[in-house]
Amino acid sequence: MKKLAITMGDPGGVGAEIIIKAVRSPKVRQVSIPIIIGDSVVMKEALRILNVPSTLRIIRSPDEANPLKNSIDCIDIGLMRKFKKNKPTPPGGRACVGYIKKAAELALLKSVDGIVTAPISKEALKMAGVSWPGHTEMLADFTKTKDYAMMFIGEPLRIILVTTHAALKNVPRLITQQKIVKAIRFAKKACNMLEIRTPKIAVAGLNPHAGEAGRFGDEEIKKIIPAIKKAQKEGISVSGPFPPDIVFNKAYKGDFDIIVCMYHDQGLIPLKMIAFDRGVNLTLGLPFIRTSPDHGTAYDIAWKGTANPSSMIEAIKVAAKLEL
C-alpha cells in the first residue's frame, strides 16, 4: 500500500477533524498507510473532541509508519504550542506552509508516495505575510514546477481548467491556444494516471452555444478550435468545442471521460452540484501525486465534531489509486 503524507491544514479549521475521521475509515486503511504531517497539540485536541478510541502515535519519519488498529501516525512539526479555533491567524498561516513544505520534501525524497492536503486559508496565508495564494502555487514553487494544472474529480465528472482563479471579465483575454493545448495534454496525462486506456476528452466552448459560428463570440473560432486541431494532430482523442450547457450532461452519461473547461465556475458548478461532499482536487504536473478535498477550512462548523470527511476519504483513495 502507498504511504501518503496528509498535511493537517489550517489549525483553526476542519482539517484535523476530517483527517481523524478519514484515517479511521476502513476505506482508507485498506488502500493506504496515512501519515499526518502537523502538530500533535492540534491533533490531540481533535481526538478529545471527537472522543474516538484512537491514540496519536508520534513518529520521526515515514519509515516508522505502521499504524495499528486504534492508532494514528503523526510526524509532529512542532509549530503550534497553542492555537485559536474557528478563525484564521498569522501563526496558523505560517504553520500551514510548514506542513506543506515538509510533505513536499518527503515526497521529493520518495519517502512517501504522494501527499494529500487538508484545507488551508488564503486569508491566514495573507495574514502570515505569505505571497502564495494557495496550495497549488506553493507546491509549484517548492518543486520548481512551471507547467501545472488543476483537475477536479466528482464521479462521474472529471474536469480540468484552462484558467483558474481569475475575474470573469478577464477570462476571454487569458484564454490562449497554447493554454488550451496544454490543458488538453494534461487531461490526457490525467487519464493515463487514472488508467483510462482509451480516453475520450471533450472541450467546452466559452460562449453560449459554443459561439454558434461566431455569432455569440469568436473565441471558439480563433482559439479553441485551432487548439483542438493541434492536439488531434498529436494523436490525442479530443473533440469539441461543445456548448457548455450540454457537455456536462454528456460526460455524466459516460460519453466523455474528462472535460476541458475554460474557467473556474464553468466546471466547478456542475461538479459540485452532483459531488459537493466528495469532490477531489488533483494537481497535475508536479513530480509527485497531490490531491486534496474540494472544500475549504469551514471555520463556521470546525471543532464541533460535525464535519463531513467524505471528500477527504475520496482524496486519499484517489491518491492511492493514481500512478505517475
FIKE-58046 format. One record per residue (C-alpha): residue number from 1; residue in one letter; x negated, y, z negated. Coordinates in steps of 0.2 Angstrom, whole numbers, plus 2048, in hexadecimal, padded with zeros to 3 digits. Layout:
<r num="NUM" residu="A" x="X" y="Y" z="Z"/>
...
***
This chain:
<r num="1" residu="M" x="800" y="800" z="800"/>
<r num="2" residu="K" x="7FA" y="812" z="803"/>
<r num="3" residu="K" x="7F4" y="81D" z="7F5"/>
<r num="4" residu="L" x="7FD" y="82D" z="7F6"/>
<r num="5" residu="A" x="7F8" y="83D" z="7ED"/>
<r num="6" residu="I" x="808" y="846" z="7E8"/>
<r num="7" residu="T" x="805" y="858" z="7E3"/>
<r num="8" residu="M" x="810" y="85F" z="7D5"/>
<r num="9" residu="G" x="815" y="86F" z="7DD"/>
<r num="10" residu="D" x="81A" y="87E" z="7D3"/>
<r num="11" residu="P" x="81A" y="87B" z="7C0"/>
<r num="12" residu="G" x="82A" y="885" z="7BE"/>
<r num="13" residu="G" x="834" y="87C" z="7CB"/>
<r num="14" residu="V" x="83B" y="86B" z="7CE"/>
<r num="15" residu="G" x="82B" y="863" z="7D4"/>
<r num="16" residu="A" x="826" y="859" z="7C4"/>
<r num="17" residu="E" x="838" y="853" z="7C2"/>
<r num="18" residu="I" x="83B" y="84C" z="7D3"/>
<r num="19" residu="I" x="82A" y="844" z="7D4"/>
<r num="20" residu="I" x="82D" y="83A" z="7C4"/>
<r num="21" residu="K" x="83E" y="835" z="7CB"/>
<r num="22" residu="A" x="836" y="830" z="7DB"/>
<r num="23" residu="V" x="827" y="826" z="7D5"/>
<r num="24" residu="R" x="832" y="81C" z="7CA"/>
<r num="25" residu="S" x="83D" y="817" z="7D9"/>
<r num="26" residu="P" x="83A" y="805" z="7DF"/>
<r num="27" residu="K" x="83C" y="80D" z="7F1"/>
<r num="28" residu="V" x="82B" y="816" z="7ED"/>
<r num="29" residu="R" x="823" y="809" z="7E3"/>
<r num="30" residu="Q" x="825" y="7FC" z="7F1"/>
<r num="31" residu="V" x="81C" y="806" z="7FE"/>
<r num="32" residu="S" x="80F" y="811" z="7F6"/>
<r num="33" residu="I" x="804" y="814" z="7E7"/>
<r num="34" residu="P" x="808" y="826" z="7E2"/>
<r num="35" residu="I" x="7FB" y="830" z="7D9"/>
<r num="36" residu="I" x="801" y="841" z="7D2"/>
<r num="37" residu="I" x="7F5" y="850" z="7D3"/>
<r num="38" residu="G" x="7FB" y="85D" z="7C6"/>
<r num="39" residu="D" x="7FB" y="861" z="7B4"/>
<r num="40" residu="S" x="7FE" y="855" z="7A7"/>
<r num="41" residu="V" x="807" y="862" z="79B"/>
<r num="42" residu="V" x="814" y="865" z="7A9"/>
<r num="43" residu="M" x="816" y="853" z="7AD"/>
<r num="44" residu="K" x="818" y="84E" z="79B"/>
<r num="45" residu="E" x="825" y="85B" z="798"/>
<r num="46" residu="A" x="82F" y="855" z="7A7"/>
<r num="47" residu="L" x="82E" y="843" z="7A0"/>
<r num="48" residu="R" x="835" y="84A" z="78F"/>
<r num="49" residu="I" x="843" y="852" z="797"/>
<r num="50" residu="L" x="848" y="844" z="7A3"/>
<r num="51" residu="N" x="846" y="838" z="794"/>
<r num="52" residu="V" x="840" y="829" z="79F"/>
<r num="53" residu="P" x="836" y="81A" z="798"/>
<r num="54" residu="S" x="826" y="81F" z="7A2"/>
<r num="55" residu="T" x="815" y="824" z="79C"/>
<r num="56" residu="L" x="809" y="830" z="7A4"/>
<r num="57" residu="R" x="7F9" y="827" z="7A8"/>
<r num="58" residu="I" x="7EA" y="833" z="7AA"/>
<r num="59" residu="I" x="7DD" y="82E" z="7B7"/>
<r num="60" residu="R" x="7CE" y="836" z="7BE"/>
<r num="61" residu="S" x="7CE" y="830" z="7D0"/>
<r num="62" residu="P" x="7DA" y="826" z="7DC"/>
<r num="63" residu="D" x="7CE" y="817" z="7D9"/>
<r num="64" residu="E" x="7D6" y="815" z="7C8"/>
<r num="65" residu="A" x="7E8" y="815" z="7CE"/>
<r num="66" residu="N" x="7F1" y="806" z="7C9"/>
<r num="67" residu="P" x="802" y="80B" z="7C3"/>
<r num="68" residu="L" x="80B" y="7FF" z="7B8"/>
<r num="69" residu="K" x="81E" y="7FD" z="7B7"/>
<r num="70" residu="N" x="821" y="80B" z="7AB"/>
<r num="71" residu="S" x="812" y="816" z="7AE"/>
<r num="72" residu="I" x="80E" y="824" z="7BA"/>
<r num="73" residu="D" x="7FC" y="828" z="7BF"/>
<r num="74" residu="C" x="7F7" y="83A" z="7BF"/>
<r num="75" residu="I" x="7E7" y="843" z="7C3"/>
<r num="76" residu="D" x="7E7" y="852" z="7B6"/>
<r num="77" residu="I" x="7E1" y="862" z="7BE"/>
<r num="78" residu="G" x="7E2" y="86B" z="7AE"/>
<r num="79" residu="L" x="7E7" y="87C" z="7B5"/>
<r num="80" residu="M" x="7F6" y="87F" z="7A9"/>
<r num="81" residu="R" x="7F6" y="87E" z="796"/>
<r num="82" residu="K" x="807" y="886" z="795"/>
<r num="83" residu="F" x="813" y="88B" z="7A3"/>
<r num="84" residu="K" x="824" y="894" z="7A6"/>
<r num="85" residu="K" x="833" y="88B" z="7AC"/>
<r num="86" residu="N" x="83F" y="890" z="7B9"/>
<r num="87" residu="K" x="835" y="89F" z="7C1"/>
<r num="88" residu="P" x="826" y="8A2" z="7CB"/>
<r num="89" residu="T" x="816" y="8A8" z="7C2"/>
<r num="90" residu="P" x="805" y="8AD" z="7C7"/>
<r num="91" residu="P" x="7FD" y="89E" z="7BE"/>
<r num="92" residu="G" x="80A" y="892" z="7C6"/>
<r num="93" residu="G" x="805" y="899" z="7D7"/>
<r num="94" residu="R" x="7F2" y="896" z="7D4"/>
<r num="95" residu="A" x="7F6" y="885" z="7CD"/>
<r num="96" residu="C" x="7FF" y="880" z="7DD"/>
<r num="97" residu="V" x="7F0" y="884" z="7E7"/>
<r num="98" residu="G" x="7E5" y="87A" z="7DB"/>
<r num="99" residu="Y" x="7F0" y="86A" z="7DD"/>
<r num="100" residu="I" x="7F0" y="86C" z="7F0"/>
<r num="101" residu="K" x="7DE" y="86F" z="7F2"/>
<r num="102" residu="K" x="7DA" y="860" z="7E7"/>
<r num="103" residu="A" x="7E6" y="854" z="7F1"/>
<r num="104" residu="A" x="7DE" y="85A" z="802"/>
<r num="105" residu="E" x="7CD" y="857" z="7FB"/>
<r num="106" residu="L" x="7D2" y="845" z="7F6"/>
<r num="107" residu="A" x="7DA" y="842" z="807"/>
<r num="108" residu="L" x="7CB" y="849" z="811"/>
<r num="109" residu="L" x="7C0" y="83D" z="807"/>
<r num="110" residu="K" x="7CC" y="82F" z="80B"/>
<r num="111" residu="S" x="7CF" y="82C" z="7F9"/>
<r num="112" residu="V" x="7E1" y="82C" z="7FC"/>
<r num="113" residu="D" x="7EB" y="828" z="80C"/>
<r num="114" residu="G" x="7F5" y="838" z="80D"/>
<r num="115" residu="I" x="7FD" y="845" z="802"/>
<r num="116" residu="V" x="80F" y="84A" z="7FE"/>
<r num="117" residu="T" x="812" y="85B" z="7F7"/>
<r num="118" residu="A" x="81F" y="861" z="7EB"/>
<r num="119" residu="P" x="827" y="872" z="7EE"/>
<r num="120" residu="I" x="81D" y="882" z="7EB"/>
<r num="121" residu="S" x="823" y="894" z="7EA"/>
<r num="122" residu="K" x="81E" y="8A1" z="7F7"/>
<r num="123" residu="E" x="821" y="8AE" z="7EA"/>
<r num="124" residu="A" x="816" y="8A6" z="7DD"/>
<r num="125" residu="L" x="808" y="8A5" z="7EA"/>
<r num="126" residu="K" x="80A" y="8B7" z="7ED"/>
<r num="127" residu="M" x="80A" y="8BB" z="7DB"/>
<r num="128" residu="A" x="7FA" y="8B1" z="7D9"/>
<r num="129" residu="G" x="7F2" y="8BC" z="7E7"/>
<r num="130" residu="V" x="7F2" y="8AD" z="7F3"/>
<r num="131" residu="S" x="7F2" y="8B2" z="805"/>
<r num="132" residu="W" x="7F9" y="8A1" z="80C"/>
<r num="133" residu="P" x="80C" y="8A2" z="80F"/>
<r num="134" residu="G" x="80E" y="88F" z="80B"/>
<r num="135" residu="H" x="808" y="87D" z="80B"/>
<r num="136" residu="T" x="805" y="87C" z="81E"/>
<r num="137" residu="E" x="7FA" y="88B" z="820"/>
<r num="138" residu="M" x="7F0" y="886" z="810"/>
<r num="139" residu="L" x="7ED" y="875" z="815"/>
<r num="140" residu="A" x="7E8" y="87B" z="827"/>
<r num="141" residu="D" x="7DB" y="886" z="81F"/>
<r num="142" residu="F" x="7D4" y="879" z="813"/>
<r num="143" residu="T" x="7D2" y="86D" z="821"/>
<r num="144" residu="K" x="7CC" y="879" z="82E"/>
<r num="145" residu="T" x="7DB" y="874" z="839"/>
<r num="146" residu="K" x="7E0" y="880" z="847"/>
<r num="147" residu="D" x="7EE" y="877" z="850"/>
<r num="148" residu="Y" x="7FC" y="871" z="845"/>
<r num="149" residu="A" x="80F" y="870" z="846"/>
<r num="150" residu="M" x="81D" y="86E" z="83A"/>
<r num="151" residu="M" x="829" y="85F" z="83D"/>
<r num="152" residu="F" x="838" y="85B" z="833"/>
<r num="153" residu="I" x="841" y="84A" z="831"/>
<r num="154" residu="G" x="853" y="847" z="82B"/>
<r num="155" residu="E" x="858" y="837" z="833"/>
<r num="156" residu="P" x="85E" y="835" z="840"/>
<r num="157" residu="L" x="857" y="846" z="845"/>
<r num="158" residu="R" x="845" y="84B" z="847"/>
<r num="159" residu="I" x="840" y="85C" z="84C"/>
<r num="160" residu="I" x="830" y="866" z="850"/>
<r num="161" residu="L" x="82F" y="879" z="850"/>
<r num="162" residu="V" x="826" y="884" z="85D"/>
<r num="163" residu="T" x="827" y="893" z="852"/>
<r num="164" residu="T" x="829" y="892" z="83F"/>
<r num="165" residu="H" x="82C" y="8A0" z="833"/>
<r num="166" residu="A" x="82F" y="8AF" z="83E"/>
<r num="167" residu="A" x="83D" y="8BC" z="83F"/>
<r num="168" residu="L" x="84A" y="8B7" z="84C"/>
<r num="169" residu="K" x="847" y="8C7" z="856"/>
<r num="170" residu="N" x="835" y="8C2" z="859"/>
<r num="171" residu="V" x="838" y="8B0" z="85F"/>
<r num="172" residu="P" x="83A" y="8B3" z="871"/>
<r num="173" residu="R" x="829" y="8BC" z="873"/>
<r num="174" residu="L" x="820" y="8AF" z="867"/>
<r num="175" residu="I" x="826" y="8A0" z="872"/>
<r num="176" residu="T" x="819" y="89C" z="87F"/>
<r num="177" residu="Q" x="816" y="88E" z="88C"/>
<r num="178" residu="Q" x="806" y="889" z="883"/>
<r num="179" residu="K" x="80F" y="888" z="872"/>
<r num="180" residu="I" x="81D" y="87E" z="879"/>
<r num="181" residu="V" x="811" y="872" z="881"/>
<r num="182" residu="K" x="808" y="870" z="871"/>
<r num="183" residu="A" x="818" y="86C" z="867"/>
<r num="184" residu="I" x="81D" y="85F" z="874"/>
<r num="185" residu="R" x="80C" y="857" z="872"/>
<r num="186" residu="F" x="80E" y="857" z="85F"/>
<r num="187" residu="A" x="81F" y="84F" z="861"/>
<r num="188" residu="K" x="817" y="841" z="86B"/>
<r num="189" residu="K" x="80A" y="83F" z="85D"/>
<r num="190" residu="A" x="817" y="83F" z="850"/>
<r num="191" residu="C" x="820" y="831" z="859"/>
<r num="192" residu="N" x="810" y="827" z="85A"/>
<r num="193" residu="M" x="80E" y="829" z="847"/>
<r num="194" residu="L" x="81F" y="823" z="844"/>
<r num="195" residu="E" x="81C" y="814" z="850"/>
<r num="196" residu="I" x="829" y="819" z="85D"/>
<r num="197" residu="R" x="822" y="811" z="86C"/>
<r num="198" residu="T" x="82C" y="819" z="87A"/>
<r num="199" residu="P" x="831" y="82A" z="873"/>
<r num="200" residu="K" x="83E" y="834" z="87B"/>
<r num="201" residu="I" x="83A" y="847" z="878"/>
<r num="202" residu="A" x="847" y="855" z="87B"/>
<r num="203" residu="V" x="844" y="867" z="87C"/>
<r num="204" residu="A" x="851" y="874" z="876"/>
<r num="205" residu="G" x="854" y="884" z="880"/>
<r num="206" residu="L" x="853" y="894" z="877"/>
<r num="207" residu="N" x="862" y="89C" z="87E"/>
<r num="208" residu="P" x="875" y="897" z="87E"/>
<r num="209" residu="H" x="877" y="88A" z="88C"/>
<r num="210" residu="A" x="864" y="889" z="88D"/>
<r num="211" residu="G" x="865" y="89A" z="896"/>
<r num="212" residu="E" x="871" y="893" z="8A4"/>
<r num="213" residu="A" x="865" y="896" z="8B2"/>
<r num="214" residu="G" x="85F" y="8A7" z="8AB"/>
<r num="215" residu="R" x="870" y="8AE" z="8A8"/>
<r num="216" residu="F" x="86E" y="8AF" z="895"/>
<r num="217" residu="G" x="85B" y="8B1" z="895"/>
<r num="218" residu="D" x="84C" y="8AC" z="89F"/>
<r num="219" residu="E" x="841" y="8A4" z="891"/>
<r num="220" residu="E" x="846" y="893" z="898"/>
<r num="221" residu="I" x="841" y="897" z="8AA"/>
<r num="222" residu="K" x="831" y="8A0" z="8A6"/>
<r num="223" residu="K" x="82B" y="896" z="897"/>
<r num="224" residu="I" x="834" y="886" z="892"/>
<r num="225" residu="I" x="836" y="87D" z="8A2"/>
<r num="226" residu="P" x="824" y="880" z="8A8"/>
<r num="227" residu="A" x="81E" y="879" z="897"/>
<r num="228" residu="I" x="829" y="86A" z="899"/>
<r num="229" residu="K" x="823" y="867" z="8AA"/>
<r num="230" residu="K" x="811" y="868" z="8A4"/>
<r num="231" residu="A" x="814" y="85C" z="896"/>
<r num="232" residu="Q" x="81C" y="850" z="8A3"/>
<r num="233" residu="K" x="80D" y="850" z="8AE"/>
<r num="234" residu="E" x="803" y="84B" z="89E"/>
<r num="235" residu="G" x="80E" y="83B" z="89E"/>
<r num="236" residu="I" x="819" y="840" z="88F"/>
<r num="237" residu="S" x="82B" y="83B" z="890"/>
<r num="238" residu="V" x="833" y="84C" z="88D"/>
<r num="239" residu="S" x="843" y="854" z="894"/>
<r num="240" residu="G" x="84D" y="864" z="893"/>
<r num="241" residu="P" x="850" y="872" z="88F"/>
<r num="242" residu="F" x="860" y="86C" z="888"/>
<r num="243" residu="P" x="86D" y="878" z="882"/>
<r num="244" residu="P" x="86B" y="87A" z="86F"/>
<r num="245" residu="D" x="87D" y="876" z="86B"/>
<r num="246" residu="I" x="87C" y="865" z="872"/>
<r num="247" residu="V" x="86B" y="85E" z="870"/>
<r num="248" residu="F" x="86C" y="85A" z="85E"/>
<r num="249" residu="N" x="87C" y="850" z="861"/>
<r num="250" residu="K" x="872" y="846" z="86E"/>
<r num="251" residu="A" x="864" y="843" z="862"/>
<r num="252" residu="Y" x="870" y="83E" z="854"/>
<r num="253" residu="K" x="878" y="831" z="85F"/>
<r num="254" residu="G" x="866" y="82A" z="863"/>
<r num="255" residu="D" x="863" y="831" z="875"/>
<r num="256" residu="F" x="853" y="83A" z="86F"/>
<r num="257" residu="D" x="846" y="836" z="862"/>
<r num="258" residu="I" x="841" y="848" z="85E"/>
<r num="259" residu="I" x="846" y="85A" z="863"/>
<r num="260" residu="V" x="83A" y="868" z="867"/>
<r num="261" residu="C" x="842" y="877" z="860"/>
<r num="262" residu="M" x="83E" y="889" z="864"/>
<r num="263" residu="Y" x="840" y="891" z="852"/>
<r num="264" residu="H" x="843" y="88C" z="840"/>
<r num="265" residu="D" x="856" y="88D" z="83E"/>
<r num="266" residu="Q" x="85A" y="885" z="84F"/>
<r num="267" residu="G" x="853" y="875" z="848"/>
<r num="268" residu="L" x="855" y="876" z="835"/>
<r num="269" residu="I" x="867" y="87A" z="835"/>
<r num="270" residu="P" x="86D" y="86A" z="83D"/>
<r num="271" residu="L" x="860" y="860" z="834"/>
<r num="272" residu="K" x="865" y="866" z="823"/>
<r num="273" residu="M" x="877" y="865" z="827"/>
<r num="274" residu="I" x="876" y="852" z="828"/>
<r num="275" residu="A" x="866" y="84F" z="81D"/>
<r num="276" residu="F" x="866" y="85D" z="810"/>
<r num="277" residu="D" x="861" y="852" z="802"/>
<r num="278" residu="R" x="855" y="846" z="80B"/>
<r num="279" residu="G" x="84C" y="851" z="818"/>
<r num="280" residu="V" x="839" y="850" z="819"/>
<r num="281" residu="N" x="82C" y="85C" z="820"/>
<r num="282" residu="L" x="81D" y="855" z="829"/>
<r num="283" residu="T" x="80D" y="85F" z="82E"/>
<r num="284" residu="L" x="806" y="859" z="83E"/>
<r num="285" residu="G" x="7F4" y="85C" z="843"/>
<r num="286" residu="L" x="7EB" y="85A" z="832"/>
<r num="287" residu="P" x="7DE" y="84D" z="830"/>
<r num="288" residu="F" x="7E9" y="844" z="824"/>
<r num="289" residu="I" x="7FB" y="840" z="821"/>
<r num="290" residu="R" x="805" y="84E" z="818"/>
<r num="291" residu="T" x="818" y="84E" z="814"/>
<r num="292" residu="S" x="823" y="857" z="808"/>
<r num="293" residu="P" x="835" y="858" z="803"/>
<r num="294" residu="D" x="83F" y="865" z="80E"/>
<r num="295" residu="H" x="845" y="870" z="7FF"/>
<r num="296" residu="G" x="83E" y="87D" z="7F4"/>
<r num="297" residu="T" x="839" y="87F" z="7E1"/>
<r num="298" residu="A" x="84C" y="880" z="7DC"/>
<r num="299" residu="Y" x="848" y="88B" z="7CD"/>
<r num="300" residu="D" x="85B" y="88C" z="7C9"/>
<r num="301" residu="I" x="85D" y="87A" z="7C6"/>
<r num="302" residu="A" x="84B" y="875" z="7C0"/>
<r num="303" residu="W" x="847" y="86E" z="7AF"/>
<r num="304" residu="K" x="859" y="868" z="7AC"/>
<r num="305" residu="G" x="857" y="856" z="7B2"/>
<r num="306" residu="T" x="863" y="858" z="7C0"/>
<r num="307" residu="A" x="858" y="85A" z="7D0"/>
<r num="308" residu="N" x="85B" y="84E" z="7DE"/>
<r num="309" residu="P" x="84B" y="844" z="7E2"/>
<r num="310" residu="S" x="851" y="83D" z="7F3"/>
<r num="311" residu="S" x="847" y="848" z="7FE"/>
<r num="312" residu="M" x="837" y="845" z="7F4"/>
<r num="313" residu="I" x="83A" y="832" z="7F5"/>
<r num="314" residu="E" x="83D" y="834" z="808"/>
<r num="315" residu="A" x="82D" y="83E" z="809"/>
<r num="316" residu="I" x="823" y="831" z="800"/>
<r num="317" residu="K" x="82A" y="823" z="80B"/>
<r num="318" residu="V" x="826" y="82C" z="81B"/>
<r num="319" residu="A" x="814" y="82F" z="816"/>
<r num="320" residu="A" x="812" y="81D" z="812"/>
<r num="321" residu="K" x="819" y="818" z="823"/>
<r num="322" residu="L" x="80F" y="824" z="82E"/>
<r num="323" residu="E" x="7FF" y="81F" z="837"/>
<r num="324" residu="L" x="7F3" y="82C" z="83D"/>
***
